[in-house]
Amino acid sequence: MIEKTGSPAVHVWDLQELSLRAEDEYKNPYTAVDVWIDLEGPGFRKRIFGFWDGGKNFKVRYTLASPGRWRWASGSNQDDAGLNGLQGEIEALEWGEEEKKENPCRRGFIRSTENGHAFRFDDGTPFFYLADTWWAAGTFRYPWNDDDEPRPAGPGMGFKDMVLYRKELGYNGIGIIAAFPTWADDGLPATLVLKDGRNTSVRSAWRRNGLSGGAEDGSPAKDMYNEGGRPFSFPGKVPGYEQVVPDFNRPNPEYFKFLDRKIAWLNTQGFVPFIEAARRDVSQVWKNYYQWPETYGRYVQYFFARYHAYNAFLSPIHFDYGKNSIPSKEYNEAINWAVDKYGLPPFGNLISTNAGPSTLLNFGNEEDAGWLSFHQIGNWREHDHFWYLTEIFRTEPHLPGVNGEPYYPGFPDDDPPAASRDAELNCRSGMYGGFLSGGLGGYFYGAEGMWGGNIEEEARYKIWDALRLESGKQVPYFKDFVFCEGPRYQELIPDVELVTPNKSGGPMGYRGWAYCARTKQKDWALCYFEKDCPPATLRSLLPEADYSCRWFNPRDGRWIPEGRTLDLKTDDLGRVAVPEYPDNEDWAMSLKLSD
């Protein structure tokens, strides 16, 4: 039967769910059974794989990408009457324009623009990603409340309250790691007898054998379970390490069911989540003690099948940097195994991964990582690293670029303090500098306290403290700057050398650098000048042409001068002096050819 979530009417892009129940018994249904439906509709004909959901239960999730009559038929790799031979038809209706305005996710899944540099909804509407970094959002640290009773910012607030707080500011996305399988305060004794008979510290055993999650300094990991438990069965089956290793051959459906409701609710609020399958520090134990690449590839497929019918970006690994991880390109073996066997997500979810310094450098392009459909930089936070977005922009085939994990106020040592003007300025460098370096796809905000889901009494910043930082409130102003000429920002070409001088500060900082992106026709340019930039000149504009200039204040989102522009004229070489900065803070600027 079909169990539908959301609206009683069946509309395009609504998630549909087919529930199947096996008649036969399987020792491990997760590894033994592949289940699917063959789905056919207007302009669409594909096999849609499902997933094991506990006991004898299997589910296939799908969506209908266009209005009209759709048909499906179920099948599996087993001779099981409960899974095979079911059929059905369903009619999909289009959303009205007002309904799309109420929830932009009704415009369809996110696609690349024609030039490959930016995002759009399936119906063509521009989409600029403004996301917050809540890696632990699938856990109890972001509490789920079944009711819709509002709760003020503070210790009693829940996941829904946090999302609505960000929605009111203008965010449209959340970054989530689906599973932290080796992160837990497991309550084990201080010593553990290993398989070679030695007594050793539990934590040092984790470190030496690649079993560790948690803090990089060796301190105990934080609990990362939810109401359904841990993401994988525990304990595992590795001789000598049963008590500290998850069973990667058996995910825990109950954990993922609680994550599902959060993902679904994000879509009802018009949010497009960026969901990552797991964090890189799980990879050593996975590869050392379980069959690689098959076991990780199977989990990638499980993850894709569970979330491919949501309006979401998907990621097969969170690779913020290489510590406590296998080399980045070794993940390609497992991810490509999954894609070769089962195909890419059938409804076209775009795929990337958080990567330090960039997906292009860490994973490669279409030759090695054909699963990538947009690129990111991340976790190398200073302005010297924004160049990796320019490298992405110039690489063919063109894929959108996103600044995925830039400067976090308060991280790692609260210098400068998270609630300071200096920290706010550093965030703005990542926003505006990354965008004008080629990150036309969007930007992730992040803050100490939010990304790890800090709720402990001793935490310097807790979730509700980080949520209210002024730097986070300044993020939506950025969109007003990006869209000052509507979707034309998608035509911009980054070139820092259009501004001279452009690197007056040190490379590992957030002061004294300037950025510029300009259209091919030279009729429009956007610039950003960090604090402490010297007087600058723009070049390679149209010679002896009249341009109008407006300053944008990234601290309050206001354009100045209000209601008018500054008139400038280029010389015979297409150069013009940048007007004096309104003050000694950071400033953004729009320069447009006069009518």
Residue pairs with C-beta under 8 A, 6 or more apart in sequence:
1 18
1 19
2 16
2 17
2 18
2 19
2 88
2 90
3 17
3 18
3 19
4 10
4 14
4 16
4 17
5 14
5 15
5 17
5 264
6 14
6 15
6 264
6 268
7 14
9 93
10 16
10 64
10 90
10 91
10 92
10 93
11 92
11 93
11 94
11 95
11 106
12 63
12 64
12 65
12 66
12 67
12 92
12 93
12 94
12 95
12 106
12 108
13 63
13 64
13 65
13 95
13 105
13 106
13 107
13 108
13 109
13 122
13 311
14 63
14 64
15 61
15 62
15 63
15 264
15 267
15 309
15 310
16 61
16 62
16 63
16 64
16 90
16 309
17 59
17 60
17 61
17 309
18 37
18 50
18 59
18 60
18 61
18 62
18 72
18 74
18 86
18 88
19 57
19 58
19 59
20 35
20 50
20 57
20 58
20 59
20 60
20 74
20 82
20 83
20 86
21 56
21 57
21 58
21 82
22 29
22 33
22 56
22 57
22 58
22 78
22 80
22 82
22 83
23 56
23 80
23 81
23 82
23 83
24 78
24 80
24 82
25 56
26 32
26 33
26 78
28 249
28 250
29 52
29 56
29 58
30 52
30 249
30 250
30 251
30 298
30 302
31 249
31 298
32 78
33 52
33 58
33 76
33 77
33 78
33 80
33 83
34 49
34 76
34 77
35 49
35 50
35 51
35 52
35 58
35 60
35 74
35 75
35 76
35 83
36 47
36 48
36 49
36 50
36 60
36 74
36 75
36 76
37 47
37 48
37 50
37 60
37 62
37 72
37 73
37 74
37 75
38 45
38 46
38 47
38 48
38 72
38 73
38 75
39 45
39 46
39 47
39 48
39 62
39 70
39 71
39 72
39 346
40 70
40 71
40 72
41 64
41 65
41 66
41 68
41 69
41 70
41 71
41 92
42 66
42 67
42 68
42 69
42 70
43 65
43 66
44 65
44 66
44 70
46 343
46 346
47 343
47 346
48 60
48 61
48 62
48 72
48 346
49 60
49 301
49 304
49 305
49 342
50 58
50 59
50 60
50 61
50 305
51 58
51 59
51 60
51 302
51 305
51 306
52 58
52 253
52 302
53 59
53 253
53 257
54 253
54 254
56 82
58 76
58 83
60 74
60 305
61 305
61 306
61 308
61 309
61 310
62 72
62 309
62 346
62 347
63 309
63 347
64 70
64 90
64 92
65 108
65 109
65 122
65 347
66 92
67 92
67 93
67 94
68 91
68 92
69 89
69 90
69 91
69 92
70 89
70 90
70 91
70 92
71 87
71 88
71 89
72 87
72 88
72 89
72 90
73 85
73 86
73 87
74 83
74 84
74 85
74 86
74 87
75 83
75 84
75 85
76 83
76 84
78 84
95 106
95 107
99 106
100 106
100 107
100 123
103 268
103 269
103 270
104 121
104 125
104 127
104 172
104 270
105 267
105 268
105 270
105 271
105 272
105 311
107 121
107 122
107 123
107 125
108 121
108 122
108 123
108 311
109 121
109 122
109 311
109 347
109 348
109 349
109 350
110 119
110 120
110 121
110 122
110 127
110 272
110 311
110 313
110 349
110 350
111 119
111 120
111 121
111 122
111 348
111 350
112 118
112 119
112 120
112 350
112 373
112 374
112 399
112 400
113 119
113 120
113 126
113 400
113 490
115 398
115 490
115 491
116 397
116 398
116 399
116 400
117 393
117 398
117 400
117 401
117 438
117 440
117 441
117 490
118 126
118 128
118 400
118 440
118 441
118 489
118 490
119 126
119 127
119 128
119 129
119 350
119 374
119 400
119 441
119 442
120 126
120 127
121 127
126 483
126 486
126 487
126 490
127 172
127 272
128 441
128 442
128 479
128 482
128 483
128 489
129 172
129 173
129 272
129 402
129 441
129 442
129 443
129 444
130 170
130 171
130 172
130 173
130 442
130 443
130 445
130 475
130 476
130 478
130 479
131 171
131 172
131 173
131 174
131 175
131 274
131 442
131 443
131 444
131 445
132 166
132 171
132 173
132 174
132 175
132 444
132 445
132 446
132 450
132 472
133 175
133 405
133 408
133 444
133 445
133 446
133 447
133 450
133 451
134 142
134 162
134 174
134 175
134 176
134 450
134 451
134 453
135 175
135 176
135 177
135 276
135 279
135 318
135 451
135 452
135 453
136 142
136 177
136 180
136 224
136 451
136 452
136 453
137 159
137 174
137 176
137 262
137 453
138 176
138 177
138 178
138 179
138 226
138 258
138 259
138 262
139 180
139 223
139 224
139 225
139 226
139 453
140 223
140 225
140 226
140 227
141 224
141 453
141 454
141 455
141 463
142 158
142 159
142 162
142 262
142 453
142 463
143 158
143 159
144 158
144 159
144 160
144 227
144 258
144 261
144 262
145 151
145 158
145 159
145 160
148 160
150 161
150 164
151 157
151 158
151 161
152 161
153 161
153 165
153 464
153 467
153 468
154 464
155 455
155 462
155 464
157 464
159 262
159 265
160 265
162 463
162 467
163 174
163 265
163 266
163 269
163 271
164 269
165 467
166 174
166 467
167 269
167 270
167 271
169 472
169 473
169 475
169 476
170 475
170 476
170 479
171 271
171 445
171 475
171 476
172 270
172 271
172 272
173 271
173 272
173 273
173 274
173 313
173 442
173 444
174 266
174 271
174 273
174 274
175 273
175 274
175 276
175 354
175 404
175 444
175 446
176 259
176 262
176 263
176 273
176 274
176 275
176 276
177 276
177 277
177 278
177 279
177 318
178 231
178 256
178 259
178 275
178 276
178 277
178 278
178 303
178 307
179 231
179 232
179 251
179 255
179 277
179 278
180 213
180 224
180 231
180 278
180 279
180 282
181 213
181 230
181 231
181 232
181 246
181 248
181 278
181 282
182 206
182 211
182 212
182 213
182 221
182 245
182 246
182 281
182 282
182 285
183 213
183 214
183 221
183 222
183 223
183 224
183 279
184 213
184 221
184 223
184 224
184 225
184 230
184 234
185 220
185 221
185 222
185 223
186 202
186 243
186 244
188 202
188 243
188 244
189 202
190 201
190 202
191 199
191 200
191 201
191 202
192 199
192 200
192 201
192 202
192 205
192 243
192 244
193 199
194 200
194 205
194 240
194 241
195 239
195 240
195 241
196 240
202 244
203 212
203 218
203 220
204 218
205 211
205 241
205 244
206 212
206 213
206 244
207 218
209 241
209 284
209 285
209 288
210 283
210 284
210 285
210 287
210 288
210 324
211 241
211 244
211 245
211 284
211 285
212 218
212 221
212 281
212 324
213 221
213 224
213 279
213 281
213 282
214 220
214 221
214 222
214 281
215 221
216 323
216 324
222 452
222 453
222 456
224 230
225 255
226 255
226 258
226 259
227 258
228 252
228 253
228 254
228 255
228 256
228 257
228 258
229 252
229 254
229 255
230 246
230 252
230 255
231 246
231 251
231 252
231 255
231 256
232 246
232 247
232 248
232 250
232 251
232 252
233 246
233 247
233 250
233 251
233 252
234 246
234 247
235 242
235 243
235 244
235 245
235 246
235 247
236 242
236 245
236 246
236 247
236 248
236 289
237 245
237 247
237 249
238 245
238 289
238 290
241 289
245 285
245 289
248 286
248 290
248 295
248 296
248 299
249 290
249 295
251 299
251 302
256 306
260 306
263 273
263 275
263 307
263 310
263 312
264 310
266 272
266 273
267 273
267 310
267 311
267 312
272 311
272 312
272 313
273 310
273 312
273 313
274 312
274 313
274 315
274 352
274 444
275 303
275 307
275 312
275 313
275 314
275 315
276 315
276 316
276 317
276 318
276 353
276 354
277 299
277 300
277 303
277 314
277 315
277 316
277 317
277 318
278 299
278 317
278 318
279 317
279 318
279 320
280 317
280 318
280 319
280 320
280 321
280 322
280 324
280 325
280 326
281 323
281 324
281 325
283 296
283 317
283 325
283 326
283 330
283 331
284 324
284 325
284 326
286 292
286 295
286 296
287 296
287 326
287 330
290 296
292 333
292 334
293 333
293 334
293 336
293 337
294 334
294 337
296 331
296 334
297 334
297 335
297 337
297 338
297 341
298 338
300 316
300 334
300 335
300 338
301 338
301 341
301 342
303 314
303 316
304 314
304 338
304 342
304 345
304 349
305 342
307 314
307 349
308 314
308 345
308 346
308 347
308 349
309 347
312 349
313 349
313 350
313 351
313 352
313 374
314 345
314 349
314 350
314 351
315 351
315 352
315 353
315 354
316 331
316 334
316 335
316 338
316 351
316 353
316 371
317 331
317 335
317 353
318 353
318 354
319 325
319 328
319 331
319 353
319 354
319 355
319 356
319 362
319 363
320 354
320 355
320 356
320 378
320 379
320 405
321 356
321 379
321 380
322 328
322 356
328 355
328 362
328 363
329 362
329 363
329 364
329 368
331 363
332 363
332 364
332 368
332 369
335 369
335 371
336 369
336 370
336 371
339 370
339 371
344 351
344 371
345 351
350 373
350 374
350 400
351 371
351 372
351 373
351 374
352 359
352 372
352 373
352 374
352 375
352 376
352 402
352 404
353 359
353 363
353 372
353 376
354 376
354 378
354 379
354 404
354 405
355 361
355 362
355 363
355 376
355 377
355 378
355 379
355 404
356 362
356 377
356 378
356 379
356 380
356 405
357 377
357 378
357 379
357 380
357 385
357 388
358 375
358 376
358 377
358 378
358 388
358 389
358 391
358 392
359 369
359 372
359 375
359 376
359 377
359 392
360 375
360 388
360 391
360 392
360 395
361 388
363 369
363 372
365 372
365 395
365 397
366 372
366 397
372 399
373 399
374 399
374 400
374 401
374 402
374 441
375 392
375 399
375 400
375 401
375 402
376 401
376 402
376 403
376 404
376 405
377 385
377 386
377 388
377 389
377 392
377 401
377 402
377 403
377 404
377 405
377 434
377 439
378 403
378 404
378 405
378 406
378 444
379 405
380 388
381 405
381 406
381 407
381 408
381 430
382 407
382 507
382 508
382 509
382 510
383 429
383 430
383 433
383 505
383 507
383 509
383 510
383 513
383 530
384 507
384 508
386 403
386 430
386 433
386 434
386 437
386 439
386 515
387 437
389 401
389 403
389 434
389 437
389 438
389 439
389 494
390 437
390 438
390 494
390 496
391 438
392 399
392 401
392 438
393 401
393 437
393 438
393 440
393 493
393 494
394 438
400 440
400 441
401 438
401 439
401 440
401 441
402 439
402 441
402 442
402 443
402 444
403 430
403 431
403 434
403 435
403 439
403 442
403 443
403 444
404 444
405 444
405 446
406 427
406 430
406 431
406 434
406 443
406 444
406 446
407 423
407 426
407 427
407 429
407 430
407 510
408 446
408 447
408 448
408 451
409 418
409 419
409 420
409 423
409 424
409 426
409 427
409 447
409 448
409 469
409 471
410 417
410 418
410 423
410 447
410 448
410 449
410 460
410 461
410 466
411 446
411 447
411 448
411 451
412 448
414 448
414 460
416 422
416 423
416 426
417 423
418 447
418 448
418 449
418 461
418 466
418 469
418 471
419 469
419 470
423 469
423 471
424 470
424 471
424 474
424 555
425 510
425 530
425 531
425 585
425 586
426 510
427 445
427 471
427 474
427 475
428 471
428 474
428 554
428 555
428 586
429 510
429 513
429 530
429 586
430 443
430 510
431 443
431 475
431 478
431 554
432 478
432 481
432 515
432 528
432 554
432 586
432 588
433 513
433 515
433 528
433 530
434 443
435 443
435 478
435 482
435 517
435 528
436 492
436 494
436 496
436 515
436 516
436 517
436 526
436 527
436 528
437 494
437 496
437 515
438 494
438 517
440 489
440 490
440 492
443 475
443 478
445 471
445 472
445 475
447 461
447 466
447 469
447 471
447 472
448 454
448 460
448 461
448 466
449 459
449 460
449 461
449 462
449 463
449 465
449 466
450 463
450 466
450 467
453 463
454 460
454 461
454 462
454 463
454 466
455 462
455 463
456 462
466 472
474 554
474 555
474 557
476 557
477 554
477 555
477 556
477 557
478 554
480 552
480 557
481 526
481 552
481 554
481 557
481 588
481 590
482 489
483 489
484 526
484 550
484 552
484 559
484 590
485 524
485 590
485 592
488 519
488 524
489 526
491 519
491 520
492 517
492 518
492 519
492 525
492 526
493 517
493 518
493 519
493 520
494 515
494 516
494 517
495 516
495 517
495 518
495 540
496 502
496 503
496 514
496 515
496 516
498 516
498 518
498 525
498 538
498 539
498 540
499 514
499 515
499 516
499 527
499 536
499 537
499 538
499 539
499 578
500 536
500 537
500 539
501 514
501 534
501 536
502 513
502 514
502 515
502 516
502 536
503 512
503 513
503 514
504 512
504 513
504 532
504 533
504 534
505 511
505 512
505 513
505 530
505 532
506 512
510 530
510 531
511 530
511 531
511 532
512 530
512 531
512 532
512 533
512 534
513 530
513 533
514 527
514 528
514 529
514 530
514 533
514 536
515 527
515 528
516 525
516 526
516 527
516 528
516 538
517 525
517 526
518 524
518 525
518 526
518 540
518 541
519 525
522 540
522 541
522 542
522 574
522 593
523 542
523 592
523 593
524 590
524 591
524 592
524 593
525 538
525 541
525 590
525 591
525 592
526 588
526 589
526 590
526 591
527 538
527 578
527 588
527 589
527 591
528 554
528 586
528 587
528 588
528 589
529 536
529 578
529 581
529 586
529 587
529 588
529 589
530 586
531 584
531 585
531 586
532 584
533 581
535 577
535 578
535 580
536 577
536 578
537 575
537 576
537 577
537 578
538 575
538 576
538 578
538 591
539 573
539 574
539 575
540 574
541 547
541 570
541 574
541 575
541 576
541 591
542 570
542 574
542 593
543 570
543 571
543 572
543 573
543 574
544 569
544 570
544 571
544 572
545 569
545 570
545 574
545 593
545 594
546 567
546 568
546 569
546 593
546 594
547 567
547 568
547 569
547 570
547 576
547 591
547 592
547 593
547 594
548 565
548 566
548 567
548 568
548 591
548 592
548 594
549 565
549 566
549 567
549 568
549 579
549 589
549 590
549 591
549 592
550 559
550 560
550 561
550 565
550 566
550 589
550 590
551 559
551 560
551 561
551 566
551 579
551 581
551 582
551 587
551 588
551 589
552 558
552 559
552 560
552 587
552 588
552 589
552 590
553 559
553 560
553 582
553 587
553 588
554 586
554 587
554 588
555 585
560 582
566 579
567 594
568 576
568 579
568 591
569 576
570 576
578 589
581 587
